[in-house]
């Protein structure tokens, strides 16, 4: 089975997370598509779709939102996992709920927030100011939720296993 991870990333934190997922799934069975590089990836050859991106100012990255709105019908034809990345832990659940349309949330086999990072070298002055003001964090830091990443990878593995079981009957 082939899995496609579709994502957007602004400062590279989400890219690091999806590369970790790809490595755990197996690079030969999983392709990555950064919507900044390829805004219209085809889903045709893939069995499982994973889509997500970072939350900025309470909203999912615009490139991911655009892809979802233009392709939600096709996303509903395959097993789907949805995720967000971010550092605002008290609001993880509400941000996740607000990031995706109801039809994709109800269709998805996985919904979660995978953590994130603040990379002050890649943030502009206003973004640094906002992070410092809202979170009190004054230097770059990362917090990846490895248990959530493992949960996502395990659920993908379960789908692959059940698909193989069906093929063998």
Secondary structure as GFF3:
##gff-version 3
##sequence-region A 1 169
A	DSSP	beta_strand	3	8	.	.	.	ID=ss1
A	DSSP	alpha_helix	13	25	.	.	.	ID=ss2
A	DSSP	three_ten_helix	27	29	.	.	.	ID=ss3
A	DSSP	beta_strand	30	34	.	.	.	ID=ss4
A	DSSP	beta_strand	48	56	.	.	.	ID=ss5
A	DSSP	beta_strand	59	60	.	.	.	ID=ss6
A	DSSP	alpha_helix	62	75	.	.	.	ID=ss7
A	DSSP	beta_strand	79	85	.	.	.	ID=ss8
A	DSSP	three_ten_helix	89	91	.	.	.	ID=ss9
A	DSSP	alpha_helix	92	99	.	.	.	ID=ss10
A	DSSP	alpha_helix	102	107	.	.	.	ID=ss11
A	DSSP	beta_strand	110	113	.	.	.	ID=ss12
A	DSSP	beta_strand	115	118	.	.	.	ID=ss13
A	DSSP	alpha_helix	125	135	.	.	.	ID=ss14
A	DSSP	beta_strand	141	144	.	.	.	ID=ss15
A	DSSP	alpha_helix	146	167	.	.	.	ID=ss16
###
